[in-house]
Amino acid sequence: MAREFQEIQGFETKSIHTADPRSEVFGSLTVPLYMTSTYVFPNAETGGARFAGEEPGMIYSRIANPTVEVLEKAMAELEGAEAGLAFGSGMGAISAVLIAMIKSGDHILCSDGLYGCTYGLLTMLKEKFGVQFDLVDMADMERVRAAMRPETKVVYVETPINPTLKVVDLQAVADIAHAGGAQLVVDNTFMTPYLQQPLQHGADVVVHSATKYLGGHGDLIAGVAVGRKAFLDELRFSTLKDIGAVMAPMEAWLILRGIKTLSLRMERHCENAKKVAEFLHQHPKVTNVYFPGDENHPQKDLIARQMRGSGGMIAFEVETLEGGRTLMNSVRLAQLAVSLGEATTLIQHPASMTHAVVPADVRRDEMGIADGLVRLSVGLEHPQDIIADLEQALAKISEPVATGSDKGKGPHSAA
Ligand SMILES: Cc1ncc(COP(=O)(O)O)c(C=O)c1O
């Protein structure tokens, strides 16, 4: 269905042309939307052959759908993978991949920060099925090596980590995982394939919440996994088909539309976030700023090697929880909402929202999420408007809570 693009190098070109259906349907420039649950077999023999895997062809939209398949191929192309598989949500993709890779008694080693529901999933797998997991500070490769066990089957990483924005060296972690017989799974939601391609740094599988930057407009819930074709073929007929977190064709169509502008949007998210982070760094009521784009970031070399840009996410702290609450209740342009990666700037409080499911001690001591941490998904509005909004909201916090000399305490703060 999609054209062959071995000769095209540019991400921008691929993101527009990989989903090109012209040869098939009326010359339609955009991908046709196949809103169908099932597919009519021309005869009983063909139906049987498709079920037996002896003939290609559609069977039922919980297994495959032509619109969704175009997105799967496009995502594989953009991530540099053999194949892609679409899911009904980011959590659908993460759970299907992990469940396919592990069994009772196995161990999963994770970065010391994970999206709250991923942590919730791991807790459920532990409590119900005896799957063990540990969080480890992946800034220190000796610790990663020491935390590997004979039963470690998966090393699971977010980078930059949600919401602390710590960056993990993927190739170094991949080498340790592979030496220990484990596979590396990377959640690339914060970066998208435009800014980071984990498979080129040793990852085996990449998962996405396509709800975020890939869709880009805050109008859908979806997930994608990319990796080796044999593994994803197996997933299609096991954890996708039998658990059933399948992507609807309309969602695939919207994401295909979204990724045509992914490079432009990501460039602007990066530019805007840089300006907002600079503003936050110099603000007296902001005590810490965590942003991979900081000039003096301690992981600057790694960031330059692994990421094309620093992304649109910023985390920061004001001195008290009450101050954070005042800030979130005072923004006018930014919207108080979870999720991220869309045109609208979104602000939220991880300790009481996205990461509330993580026990407070794990959240504070192992993940480094302070109670006062605020997460900002910088949108596509004019940066001066975003800054003006934050400025008026910060002004509502009653006491000046920090002086310039108090700043720069956080591990990624560069003020
Ligand atoms: C980093 C990350 N991974 C996965 C998810 C889950 O994605 P979804 O909400 O599409 O299930 C999220 C959601 O916020 C996320 O931030």
Ligand as a Chemical Component Dictionary entry (heavy atoms), coordinates in Angstrom:
data_LIG
# 
_chem_comp.id                   LIG 
_chem_comp.type                 NON-POLYMER 
_chem_comp.pdbx_formal_charge   0 
_chem_comp.three_letter_code    LIG 
# 
loop_
_chem_comp_atom.comp_id 
_chem_comp_atom.atom_id 
_chem_comp_atom.alt_atom_id 
_chem_comp_atom.type_symbol 
_chem_comp_atom.charge 
_chem_comp_atom.model_Cartn_x 
_chem_comp_atom.model_Cartn_y 
_chem_comp_atom.model_Cartn_z 
_chem_comp_atom.pdbx_ordinal 
LIG C1 C1 C 0 5.254  8.496 29.053 1  
LIG C2 C2 C 0 3.878  7.910 28.923 2  
LIG N1 N1 N 0 3.747  6.631 28.536 3  
LIG C3 C3 C 0 2.523  6.052 28.407 4  
LIG C4 C4 C 0 1.371  6.744 28.690 5  
LIG C5 C5 C 0 0.047  6.062 28.560 6  
LIG O1 O1 O 0 -0.573 6.434 27.379 7  
LIG P1 P1 P 0 -2.176 6.399 27.153 8  
LIG O2 O2 O 0 -2.768 7.441 28.015 9  
LIG O3 O3 O 0 -2.301 6.658 25.687 10 
LIG O4 O4 O 0 -2.620 5.030 27.525 11 
LIG C6 C6 C 0 1.457  8.078 29.083 12 
LIG C7 C7 C 0 0.230  8.839 29.377 13 
LIG O5 O5 O 0 0.268  9.936 29.893 14 
LIG C8 C8 C 0 2.745  8.680 29.211 15 
LIG O6 O6 O 0 2.899  9.949 29.611 16 
# 
loop_
_chem_comp_bond.comp_id 
_chem_comp_bond.atom_id_1 
_chem_comp_bond.atom_id_2 
_chem_comp_bond.value_order 
_chem_comp_bond.pdbx_ordinal 
LIG C1 C2 SING 1  
LIG C2 N1 SING 2  
LIG C2 C8 DOUB 3  
LIG N1 C3 DOUB 4  
LIG C3 C4 SING 5  
LIG C4 C5 SING 6  
LIG C4 C6 DOUB 7  
LIG C5 O1 SING 8  
LIG O1 P1 SING 9  
LIG P1 O2 DOUB 10 
LIG P1 O3 SING 11 
LIG P1 O4 SING 12 
LIG C6 C7 SING 13 
LIG C6 C8 SING 14 
LIG C7 O5 DOUB 15 
LIG C8 O6 SING 16 
# 
